[in-house]
């Protein structure tokens, strides 16, 4: 299973100009994807079962960690962690 996501690790967004951020994931697997979960700073933001896997977020200043979990129909999971920041 492969996850390609946005934002990318180390990316910095300018506040307030880029406060509205859309998290996106493209997931490839040899089985069908059951769901894709978006976690931000340890809290579940969204659980999507159908593409496109995209979640809008109205950002807050500071350092953040996005975790994208993709789970296929067999229960296999892949996890991608992305650290990014929203600063002035």
C-alpha positions in Angstrom: 0.0 0.0 0.0 1.3 3.5 -0.8 0.2 6.9 0.4 1.1 10.1 -1.2 -0.2 13.1 0.7 -0.4 16.9 0.9 0.9 18.8 2.8 4.5 17.5 2.6 6.9 17.1 5.6 8.4 20.4 6.6 6.1 22.5 4.6 5.3 25.9 6.1 2.1 27.8 5.4 1.8 31.6 5.8 -0.9 32.7 8.4 -3.4 34.1 7.7 -3.1 34.0 3.9 -2.9 30.2 3.8 -5.1 29.4 6.8 -7.5 27.3 4.8 -5.7 24.1 4.1 -7.0 20.9 2.3 -5.3 17.7 3.4 -5.2 15.2 0.5 -4.1 11.6 0.1 -3.7 9.4 -2.9 -3.7 5.8 -1.9 -2.6 2.8 -4.1 -3.2 -0.8 -3.0 -3.7 -4.2 -4.7 -7.0 -4.5 -2.8 -9.8 -2.1 -2.5 -9.4 0.6 0.1 -11.9 0.3 3.0 -11.2 3.7 4.5 -8.7 6.6 4.9 -8.4 8.3 8.3 -7.0 11.8 8.8 -5.6 12.5 12.3 -4.3 15.9 13.3 -2.3 16.3 16.5 -3.7 13.0 17.8 -7.4 13.8 17.1 -9.5 12.2 14.3 -10.5 14.8 11.8 -12.2 12.6 9.2 -12.8 9.0 8.2 -13.5 8.6 4.4 -14.5 5.5 2.6 -14.6 6.9 -0.9 -12.2 9.0 -3.0 -11.3 11.7 -3.3 -9.6 11.5 0.1 -9.5 15.2 0.9 -10.4 17.1 4.2 -10.5 20.9 4.5 -9.1 22.4 7.7 -9.1 25.9 9.0 -5.6 26.1 10.4 -4.3 27.4 13.7 -0.8 28.9 14.3 2.0 26.5 15.3 3.6 23.2 14.6 1.2 20.3 13.6 1.4 16.6 12.8 -0.9 15.0 10.3 -1.3 11.3 10.3 -2.9 9.6 7.4 -4.0 5.9 7.9 -5.1 3.9 4.9 -6.8 0.5 5.6 -7.7 -2.0 2.9 -10.5 -4.6 2.8 -8.1 -7.2 4.2 -7.4 -5.0 7.3 -3.9 -4.1 6.2 -2.9 -0.6 7.1 -0.3 2.0 6.0 0.5 5.1 8.0 2.1 8.3 6.8 3.2 11.0 9.2 3.6 14.6 8.0 5.0 17.4 10.2 4.1 20.9 9.0 3.7 24.4 10.4 1.4 27.4 10.1 3.3 30.6 10.9 3.3 34.3 10.4 
